[in-house]
Amino acid sequence: MKKQLQSLKRIGFTVGMTAALAASSLAQAEDKLKVGLMLPATGTFAALGTAITNGFKQYVAESGGKLGGREIEYFVVDDESDPAKATENANKLVKRDHVDVLVGTVHSGVALAMAKVAKESNTLFIVPNAGADELTGPLCSPNIFRTSFTNWQPGYAMGQVAAAKKAKNVVTLTWKYAAGLQSVDGFKEAFEKAGGKVVKEMTLPFPNVEFQAYLTEIASIKPDAVYVFFAGAGATKFVKDYVAAGLNKTIPLYAPGFLTDGTLEAMGDAGQGLLTTLHYADGIKNAKNDAFRLNYAKTYKSQPDVYAVQGYDAAQLLAAGLKAVNGDFSKRAEMVKAMEAAKIDSPRGAFTLSKAHNPVQDFYLRKSEGRDNKVLEISAKALADPARGCKM
């Protein structure tokens, strides 16, 4: 009898523990997942931050307001595109708000500081724009993912295009910060590999938009083409100044697509006919892009751009991980493996991730017509960043 009672107690304890664990797992699945959005809401890149936020929230809305069965609670910080404030801002989300996932940002310098905070705290970090090569290079980590590009990728794709168009001597101009300098490096690598020569590399401080002295120097050098890296309001100002100086009549202007994404309306006639390379274009024909653009236009009363796509895909990637663990965020190792293996059905076209957690994706040669960046051709197929310095 005594043994039977002990056996019954053990059974009761086991059943009780199983029920408790199940209840705990269910409670965790029902808890809201805390997502920290650290993006620019003011300044040069404000519109980009808004588009990324819109895209992320659109995917969540399309998924019934949940990812992997978890409702999303947002915590928002305006990073002001200021690297000096980046560590403090990231710590507000990680240490004060205790977010589960950190999402950001546009400015590469700010993203590098965010990566340091994420690595130190082991916070899952998804980068929906900043292309700093280091993020999936020397700073690569199991908890850091990117759904956009490296600065090297679109620059490299355009270097191939410039060489194919028989340019021999090119001048480059960019803001002197990580994004611009690495973009120029990518362009230069491909262009000079094909026999071209970058004869002058010019830079100016971010976010300076006083371009006249540089335009005067370009006119005196008379290169076959100019390659630039600018985005947002700075891109609009540069293109207008370039056209006002008459340089567009004799010297083709090449750039990654950030020059014209989200800026064509503001550029007006000056922005027409520009050639850019990017992993997204308005005229991509696939079912996912058609539905994405329609839903975005209905929801936000505007047309989406590459930044919205990257925000949308950041949510898709997070969803892929959460789905694999039924929303149980404590199973981080399993979740990370699922994210690494995910094939994202993106409006840009399906892409996978490299071992360094960066998209392996097609790059398109686009031409600006009206308010659209229309596809001319695929300029680089399934282009993977070399991930130099990644030890993961």
C-alpha positions in Angstrom: 0.0 0.0 0.0 2.8 2.4 1.0 4.6 1.7 -2.4 1.3 2.4 -4.2 0.8 5.7 -2.5 4.4 6.7 -3.3 3.9 5.7 -6.9 0.7 7.7 -7.1 2.5 10.7 -5.6 5.2 10.5 -8.2 2.6 10.3 -11.0 0.8 13.2 -9.5 4.0 15.2 -9.3 4.9 14.4 -12.9 1.5 15.3 -14.2 1.5 18.5 -12.1 5.0 19.5 -13.4 4.0 18.7 -17.0 0.9 20.8 -16.6 2.9 23.6 -15.0 5.5 23.6 -17.8 2.7 23.6 -20.4 1.0 26.5 -18.7 4.3 28.4 -18.5 5.0 27.8 -22.2 1.4 28.8 -23.1 1.7 32.0 -20.9 5.0 32.9 -22.6 3.5 32.3 -26.0 0.6 34.6 -25.1 2.9 37.4 -23.7 3.6 40.2 -26.1 7.0 40.2 -27.8 8.8 43.4 -27.2 10.3 44.9 -30.4 12.5 48.0 -30.1 12.4 50.2 -33.2 15.5 52.5 -33.2 15.2 54.5 -36.4 15.5 58.1 -37.5 12.3 60.1 -37.0 13.9 63.5 -37.6 16.6 64.9 -39.9 17.9 63.9 -43.3 16.8 60.2 -43.0 13.4 60.7 -41.3 11.4 59.6 -44.3 13.5 56.4 -44.5 12.8 55.6 -40.9 9.1 56.0 -41.5 9.1 53.7 -44.5 11.0 51.0 -42.6 8.5 51.2 -39.7 5.6 51.1 -42.1 6.9 48.1 -43.9 7.6 46.2 -40.6 4.1 47.0 -39.2 2.5 46.0 -42.5 3.8 42.5 -42.4 2.7 42.2 -38.8 -0.8 43.4 -39.8 -0.9 41.0 -42.7 -0.1 38.2 -40.2 -3.1 39.1 -38.0 -1.2 41.3 -35.7 1.0 38.5 -34.4 4.3 36.8 -35.3 4.7 33.2 -34.4 1.5 33.5 -32.3 2.9 36.5 -30.3 1.4 39.9 -30.2 3.9 42.7 -30.8 4.6 45.6 -28.4 6.6 48.4 -29.9 9.1 50.6 -28.1 10.4 53.5 -30.3 13.5 55.7 -30.1 14.4 58.4 -32.6 18.1 57.8 -33.2 18.5 61.2 -34.9 21.1 59.6 -37.2 23.6 60.6 -34.5 26.4 58.1 -33.7 27.3 60.0 -30.6 23.9 59.2 -29.1 23.6 55.7 -30.4 24.9 53.7 -27.4 22.7 55.6 -25.0 19.6 55.2 -27.2 20.2 51.5 -27.8 20.7 50.9 -24.0 17.3 52.7 -23.4 15.6 49.9 -25.3 17.7 47.0 -24.1 18.2 47.9 -20.4 15.3 50.2 -19.6 12.5 48.7 -21.8 14.0 45.1 -21.9 13.1 44.6 -25.6 13.4 41.0 -26.9 14.4 42.2 -30.4 16.3 45.3 -31.5 15.5 46.6 -35.0 17.4 49.4 -36.7 18.7 51.5 -38.3 19.5 53.7 -41.4 22.8 55.4 -40.5 25.8 53.0 -40.6 27.6 54.7 -37.8 24.6 54.4 -35.5 24.1 50.7 -36.5 27.7 49.9 -35.5 27.1 51.2 -32.0 23.8 49.3 -31.8 25.7 46.1 -32.8 28.1 46.6 -29.9 25.2 46.9 -27.4 23.4 43.9 -29.0 26.6 41.8 -28.7 27.3 42.8 -25.1 23.7 42.0 -24.0 23.1 39.1 -26.4 20.0 40.8 -27.8 18.6 39.7 -31.1 19.4 42.5 -33.6 17.9 42.8 -37.1 19.2 45.5 -39.4 16.6 46.7 -41.9 18.9 49.1 -43.8 22.3 50.2 -42.6 24.8 48.6 -45.0 28.0 48.9 -42.9 30.1 46.0 -44.1 31.4 45.3 -40.6 27.9 44.2 -39.4 28.2 41.0 -41.3 32.0 41.2 -41.6 34.2 41.6 -38.5 31.3 42.2 -36.2 29.2 39.2 -37.4 27.5 37.3 -34.6 24.8 34.6 -34.2 22.4 37.3 -32.9 22.9 39.8 -35.7 21.0 39.6 -38.9 20.4 42.0 -41.9 17.6 42.1 -44.3 19.0 44.9 -46.6 22.5 44.8 -48.1 26.1 45.6 -47.4 27.4 48.9 -48.7 29.7 46.9 -50.9 27.0 45.1 -52.8 25.1 47.8 -54.8 28.4 49.6 -55.3 30.0 46.5 -56.8 27.0 45.9 -59.0 27.3 49.5 -60.4 31.0 49.1 -60.9 30.2 46.2 -63.3 27.6 48.4 -65.1 30.0 51.4 -65.5 32.7 49.1 -67.0 30.1 47.5 -69.3 29.2 51.0 -70.6 32.8 51.6 -71.5 33.6 54.2 -68.9 37.4 54.4 -68.4 37.9 57.2 -65.9 35.5 57.9 -63.1 35.3 60.4 -60.2 33.6 59.4 -57.0 31.8 61.7 -54.4 30.2 60.7 -51.1 29.6 61.8 -47.6 32.6 60.9 -45.5 31.1 58.1 -43.4 31.0 54.3 -43.5 28.1 53.9 -45.9 29.5 56.2 -48.6 33.2 55.1 -48.3 32.3 51.4 -48.4 30.0 51.9 -51.3 32.8 53.6 -53.2 35.1 50.7 -52.3 32.7 48.2 -53.8 32.3 50.3 -57.0 36.0 50.7 -57.3 36.7 47.0 -56.8 34.4 45.9 -59.6 35.2 48.9 -61.9 39.0 48.6 -61.7 38.9 44.8 -61.9 37.3 45.3 -65.3 40.0 47.7 -66.4 38.6 51.1 -65.4 40.3 53.7 -63.2 38.9 55.9 -60.4 40.9 59.0 -61.0 39.6 61.1 -58.0 37.8 60.2 -54.8 36.1 63.2 -53.2 34.3 63.3 -49.8 32.4 65.9 -47.7 31.2 65.7 -44.1 27.8 64.2 -43.4 25.2 65.8 -43.7 26.8 68.7 -45.6 25.0 69.5 -48.9 27.2 72.3 -50.2 28.2 70.7 -53.4 29.3 73.6 -55.7 33.1 73.3 -55.1 33.0 69.6 -55.9 30.9 70.1 -59.1 33.4 72.7 -60.3 36.2 70.3 -59.8 34.3 67.5 -61.6 33.8 69.9 -64.5 37.5 70.6 -64.7 38.5 66.9 -64.5 36.0 65.9 -67.3 35.7 62.2 -66.3 33.8 59.6 -68.4 31.3 59.3 -65.5 30.7 60.2 -61.8 29.7 57.7 -59.1 28.1 59.1 -55.9 26.5 57.9 -52.7 23.8 60.1 -51.3 20.3 59.4 -49.8 17.3 61.3 -48.6 17.2 65.1 -48.8 20.9 65.2 -49.5 20.4 63.1 -52.7 17.7 65.5 -53.9 19.9 68.5 -53.4 22.9 66.9 -55.1 20.9 65.8 -58.2 19.3 69.2 -58.6 22.7 70.9 -58.3 24.3 68.4 -60.7 21.7 69.2 -63.3 21.8 73.0 -62.6 25.5 72.9 -63.3 24.9 71.3 -66.7 27.1 68.3 -65.9 24.3 65.7 -66.7 24.6 66.7 -70.4 28.1 65.4 -70.8 29.0 63.3 -67.7 26.7 60.3 -66.8 25.8 60.0 -63.2 25.8 56.6 -61.6 24.8 55.6 -58.1 23.3 52.9 -55.9 19.5 53.2 -55.8 19.4 55.2 -52.5 20.0 58.2 -54.7 16.5 57.9 -56.2 14.5 55.8 -53.8 11.9 58.0 -52.1 13.3 61.1 -53.7 12.1 61.3 -57.3 9.1 63.4 -56.5 11.2 65.9 -54.7 13.8 65.9 -57.5 11.2 66.7 -60.2 12.6 66.8 -63.8 16.2 66.7 -62.5 15.7 63.1 -61.4 14.6 61.7 -64.7 16.7 59.2 -66.6 19.1 58.3 -63.8 20.7 54.9 -63.8 21.1 53.2 -60.4 21.7 49.7 -59.0 19.7 48.2 -56.2 18.1 45.0 -54.9 14.6 46.4 -55.4 12.8 48.3 -58.2 9.3 49.6 -58.7 8.7 47.5 -61.8 9.5 44.0 -60.4 6.9 41.6 -61.4 6.0 38.9 -58.9 2.9 38.1 -56.9 4.5 39.1 -53.6 5.5 42.6 -54.9 2.1 43.2 -56.4 0.3 42.4 -53.2 2.8 44.3 -51.1 2.5 47.5 -53.1 -1.3 47.4 -53.2 -1.5 46.8 -49.4 1.1 49.5 -48.7 -0.7 52.1 -50.9 -4.0 51.3 -49.3 -2.7 51.5 -45.7 -0.3 54.5 -46.0 -1.7 56.4 -49.0 1.8 56.4 -50.6 4.0 54.2 -52.7 6.5 51.9 -51.0 10.2 52.1 -51.7 13.2 49.9 -50.9 13.2 51.0 -47.2 9.7 49.8 -46.8 10.6 46.5 -48.4 13.5 46.0 -46.0 11.3 46.8 -43.0 8.7 44.3 -44.3 11.4 41.6 -44.7 12.8 42.3 -41.2 9.4 41.3 -39.8 9.3 38.3 -42.2 12.6 37.0 -41.0 11.6 37.4 -37.3 8.4 35.6 -38.1 10.3 32.7 -39.6 12.3 32.3 -36.4 9.3 32.6 -34.1 7.2 30.1 -36.2 9.9 27.5 -35.8 9.7 27.6 -32.0 6.0 28.2 -31.8 6.6 31.7 -30.4 8.8 30.4 -27.5 11.5 33.1 -27.6 13.5 31.3 -24.9 14.5 28.7 -27.6 16.9 31.2 -29.1 19.3 28.7 -30.6 16.6 26.9 -32.5 15.1 30.2 -33.5 18.4 31.5 -34.9 18.9 28.3 -36.9 15.5 28.7 -38.5 16.3 32.3 -39.4 19.6 31.3 -40.9 17.9 28.7 -43.1 14.9 30.8 -44.1 14.1 31.6 -47.7 12.4 35.0 -47.6 9.6 35.5 -50.1 10.4 39.2 -50.6 8.8 41.8 -52.8 12.3 42.2 -54.2 12.4 38.5 -55.2 13.2 35.5 -53.0 16.5 35.6 -51.1 18.4 33.5 -48.6 21.1 34.5 -46.1 24.8 34.0 -46.2 26.7 32.3 -43.4 27.3 35.9 -42.1 23.6 36.5 -42.0 23.5 38.9 -45.0 21.1 38.6 -48.0 22.3 36.8 -51.1 20.2 38.6 -53.7 19.8 39.9 -57.2 20.7 43.5 -58.0 18.8 45.4 -60.7 19.9 48.1 -63.1 17.1 50.7 -62.8 16.2 53.8 -64.8 14.1 56.6 -63.2 11.0 57.4 -65.1 8.3 59.7 -63.6 8.1 58.6 -59.9 9.3 55.1 -60.6 12.7 53.3 -60.7 12.0 50.9 -63.5 13.9 47.6 -64.1 16.1 47.5 -67.1 17.9 44.2 -66.3 19.5 42.1 -63.5 23.0 43.6 -63.2 24.3 41.0 -60.7 22.6 37.7 -60.0 22.5 36.2 -56.5 25.3 38.6 -55.4 26.8 37.6 -52.0 28.9 40.0 -49.9 32.4 38.6 -49.3 31.9 39.0 -45.5 35.6 39.8 -45.1 36.7 39.4 -41.5 33.7 37.4 -40.3 34.8 34.6 -37.9 31.4 33.1 -37.2 
